[in-house]
Amino acid sequence: MKQVLTKVVKWGQELLSEVVQPGDLVVDLTAGNGQDTLELFRLVGQTGQVIGFDIQTQALLATRDRMVSAGAQVRLHQHDIQPLPSEAGIDLLAMSHTEIARVLPAAPKGVIANLGYLPGGQRELVTRPESTVSALEQTCSLLQAGGRLAVVVYPGHPGGAEEGIAVTVFFTTLDPVTFQVIQLTVSNRPQSPFLFVAEKII
């Protein structure tokens, strides 16, 4: 099906689908309402493992319901756990994505993040440059060779421009020997969301 050219979220999902296979371990750094989590589940299937992070209970419950409706086995963790067991299904964690290195059971093949705030949630609860960059640094260290990280940035909300600058600096300074990086922007709409995708070469 043809997708809208400027829907950068869909392009991020599409670029992950090129490398993620059934049975892989994948991560949603910002579970939100579960849209990306669902796409990851569709890629890895019943034999894969999807790990989703969010600090808002509302988001995790919405994601859980979406996953259950899709036929996934869901485990909701509202307490500290380290590390997670390597087990097929969906693990939803009520914690910051800055904990990714501590809880991941293995190297992920695909990781996605949709920054900003939870649609329909409290707009003051947004991702922050410091924690976002920390999570991205850890993710790049953990990622499998051949794996990809896709991040959608929303510069239009309060604090979004600052986060966008921090994320841009992060991706544009990644070691070119280790990572290939592309950026997708809507050139004639400067406040529109934009996408970074990094692929780990070695």
N, C-alpha and C positions, 0 to 999 in steps of 0.2 A: 504494500500500500504506500502511495506517495505521501511523504510527510511535509509539513509546512517548513519552508526553507529556514526560517529564523528561529525555530524551536530548538534552542541549543541543548535543552535537557534531553530531547530525543536523539540528537546527534551523539551526546555522551553515551547514552545507552547503546546506540548502534555500534559505536567504536569499541565498547567493551565486548559486545557480542561477537566481534571478530576473533577474540582470543579466549574467551571463557567457554569451557566445555562442560557437559554433564559430569557430575561428580567432583567438580572443583570447589575450593573454598573461596568465598567472595565476601566483601564487607560493604555495608552501607554506613558511612560515618555519621549520617544525619537522617535517621529513619523517617522523621516527620509523619506524614499520613500513610506511608508505606508504598508509595508509587514506585520508587526506585527499588525498594526491597522486593516487591512483586516481580519486577523485571529481572532482577538477579535470580530469583527463585525459578523463573521460567527458563533461564539459561542453564542453571546447574541441575535442575530436576530433583527428583526424590532422593537421588544418591549423593547430592552435593550438600554443602553446608553454607548457610547464609548467616552472617553475624551483623546485627543492626544496633547502633548506638543512638540513644537520645536521653536527655536529662529530664524531659517532660513525660510524666505518666500518661497524660492525655494522648500524646503522640504514640507511645508504645502500645497503648490499648487499641488505638485506631489501626495501627500496623498489624497487631495480633489478629484483629477481626478480619482484616483484608487477607491475611495469609491463611487463616483457617478456612475462609470461604473459597480459597484457591486449592484447598486440599493438602496444605502443608502441615507437617508436625511442628508445633511451635512450643518453645520453652522460654518463659518470661523470667528473667533474673532480676529481682529487686533487691538483691543483697550482694555483697562483695564476693567475687569468684575469680580465682587465678590459678592457672590458666583454665580456659574452657577445655573440656574434652573434645577430641576430634570425632564428631558424630553427625551423621546426616540429619538434616532438618534446619529449622530456623531458631537461632538464639537471639533474643532481644534483651539488651542490657540497659538498665536504668543507671547509666553513668556517662561521663564525658568521653568523647572520642580520644581525648588525650591519654586514656588508659589502654589504647590499642596494643601497644607492645607488651603490656603486662598480661593481657588476657587471651591473645590469639594463640590457638593451638598449633598453627603451622603457617607457612608463607602463603599469602593469598594470591590468586591469579588475577582478580579484578577488584577494584575498590572505587566507590562513587561517593560524592558528597554534593549536596545541594545546600549552599550556604544561605544565610539570612535568617528569617523567622518562620515558624510553623504557620502555614496557611490556615486561617481561621482561629489561630491561637493568639497569645499575647505578643504584641509587636515589640515590646521592650525586651523580650527574651530572644536575643539574637546571637548568632555565632560571633566570636570576637577574634581580631587579628592574631593575638598571642596564642590562644588555644588552637586556633585553626592551623597556624603554621607549625606548631608543635606536633599536631596530629599528622600533618602532611609529611613532616620530616621523618617521623616514625614509620609512616606507611611506606615511604620510598625505600627506607632501609629494609623493611620486611618483605616487600613485593618480590614475587618470583621473577626470574629472568623470563622475558617474554610477556610478563603481566602488564596491565595498564591501570592507571589512576585517572579518573575523570572528575573534574571539579567545576561546578557551575557557580558563578559569582554574580551577585545582585547588587550593583552599585547605587541603585535608586533610593534605598531606604536609609534612614539616619544611621551613620556608621558604616554603611555599605561601601562608600568610596574609599575609606581608609582601609577596610579589609581587602578591597579589590587591589589596592596598591601593594599591600603586604603579600598577597597571593601572587600577584604578577612578578614581584621581585623574587619570590621563592622559585617559581617555575623558570623564569628567564635566567637564573643563575645555577640551575642544576648542571652537574658535570655532563658535558656532551658526549664524553666517552661512555658513560653509563646510561644516559637517558636520551631518548628522542622526545621532543616536546612540540605540540602544535597548539595554537590558540585560534578559536573561532569567535569572531565578533560580528555584530550587526552594524555595519560600517556607517549607515546613515541614521542610526538611532543610538547616540552615545550613552544614554542611560539604560539601555537594554541589558539583560543578562548576557554574560559571555562565558565561554568554555575554555578550559585548559585540559588537555589530555597528555599524559606522560607515559611512555613505554620504556620499561627497563630492558636494556640491551644485554647486560652482563650482570 
